[in-house]
Amino acid sequence: MYDVIIIGGGVAGCIAAYCLGVEGVKVLILEKEPLPRYKTCGGGIVLRAAMLIPFEIDLVIDRKIYAADIFDHDNHLHFHVERYKPIINMTMRENLDYYLLAKAVGNDAKFKDKILVTDLIIKDNEVEVITNKDKYFAKYVICADGATGISTKVLGLRNNYIKVPAIEHEVFVPEDLFNKFSNSARFDFGFLSHGYGWVFPKKKHLSIGLGNMYDDKANLNDYLKAYLKKLEITDIIKVEKHGYFIPIQPKKKKFTFGRILLAGDAAGLADPLTAEGISYAIETGIHAADSILEGKMNVDEVADRYNKKIKKLIGELKNSRFLSYFVYSLPSIRKFVFKKYGRGLSELMTDIFMGELSYSKLVKNPLNYIRFIKPRNFMKQPVSEGF
């Protein structure tokens, strides 16, 4: 019998295991894939997310990025933003996840990979976890195996998520071409009417992708070919192609089922404006662990504490969703806003990445609209036109 079984060896699961292990909780992590394994993900850890992790992660950071370049293709504008601290820490998810797992195991968490969970049976005092190899029992289960994992199927949540399609290529190019993109995170708006493109420099290659927030009929493969051409990336040594769906909103706001808690993508929480999910995987992992510890294993107490913590995240994402509606579903309004206030918007979004501002404060505090119109002069670069 374990105190907690965690299904899924990704960010949410490993962070939860680490936090529980620190307090001496008996934890077992079950992962269906052999680790380390590739995971499709932009691999950008914004500073706000990095600050939530209770230990250093420099060993798995490919590159620290202190600048962001935002391109507005509707108005042919380019905004450059810099900070003294890294805006985004670039990593590869197989390395990050494996490192987080090692930290959890270092706190006495047990780990088994190549274990496929086939069913969950919720009982009064325990949860029975049935797998392809054995049965395991725990007082609590944290489901952190994604929006398409067995957990969501067993709990009847497989169709509970609003998902957005994304495509990403790991692109290897000659050194001189790589160096043109190596010192900044690039974001392109207006190239794809209802989404955005990104270029994230890793250690020796570029992660290049597109996310489509409101129009699932667009052919992202064709758009990515055009995007690479727009970037003037034609001399490609090697490319690894990946496609995936990002859950950005649960239809039913239910995150506890008796002794089962949902975390990470299984909870369906990601930023509707940026589709960034690592922050919310970390937060839900921490919240799940804290709720179990604070609730002292009492079912009602644990559920109540976890739901209250998640409710705050839902409120933050609601404000992000409000902003995303204007950015992605109304291109004409986005064009106007970028033309008039693109500099201020770029600065404010960077503040959110840095953890200096939240969506809730951005939307509800009138003083932020002044900054929106007249941004601060902080390491500001001139706006360039006609790129």
CORGI-V678936 format. One record per run of one state. SS is the DSSP state (helix for helix, strand for strand, loop for the rest). FROM is the first residue (numbers start at 1). TO is the last residue. If there is no record, write none. Layout:
# CORGI-V678936
ss=SS from=FROM to=TO
ss=SS from=FROM to=TO
This chain:
# CORGI-V678936
ss=loop from=1 to=1
ss=strand from=2 to=7
ss=loop from=8 to=10
ss=helix from=11 to=22
ss=loop from=23 to=26
ss=strand from=27 to=31
ss=loop from=32 to=43
ss=strand from=44 to=46
ss=helix from=47 to=50
ss=loop from=51 to=57
ss=helix from=58 to=60
ss=loop from=61 to=62
ss=strand from=63 to=65
ss=loop from=66 to=66
ss=strand from=67 to=72
ss=loop from=73 to=76
ss=strand from=77 to=82
ss=loop from=83 to=87
ss=strand from=88 to=90
ss=loop from=91 to=92
ss=helix from=93 to=106
ss=loop from=107 to=109
ss=strand from=110 to=113
ss=loop from=114 to=116
ss=strand from=117 to=122
ss=loop from=123 to=126
ss=strand from=127 to=131
ss=loop from=132 to=134
ss=strand from=135 to=143
ss=loop from=144 to=149
ss=helix from=150 to=154
ss=loop from=155 to=160
ss=strand from=161 to=173
ss=loop from=174 to=174
ss=helix from=175 to=179
ss=loop from=180 to=184
ss=strand from=185 to=189
ss=loop from=190 to=194
ss=strand from=195 to=201
ss=loop from=202 to=205
ss=strand from=206 to=212
ss=loop from=213 to=219
ss=helix from=220 to=230
ss=loop from=231 to=235
ss=strand from=236 to=250
ss=loop from=251 to=255
ss=strand from=256 to=257
ss=loop from=258 to=259
ss=strand from=260 to=262
ss=loop from=263 to=263
ss=helix from=264 to=267
ss=loop from=268 to=277
ss=helix from=278 to=294
ss=loop from=295 to=298
ss=helix from=299 to=329
ss=loop from=330 to=330
ss=helix from=331 to=354
ss=loop from=355 to=358
ss=helix from=359 to=364
ss=loop from=365 to=366
ss=helix from=367 to=373
ss=loop from=374 to=383
ss=strand from=384 to=385
ss=loop from=386 to=387
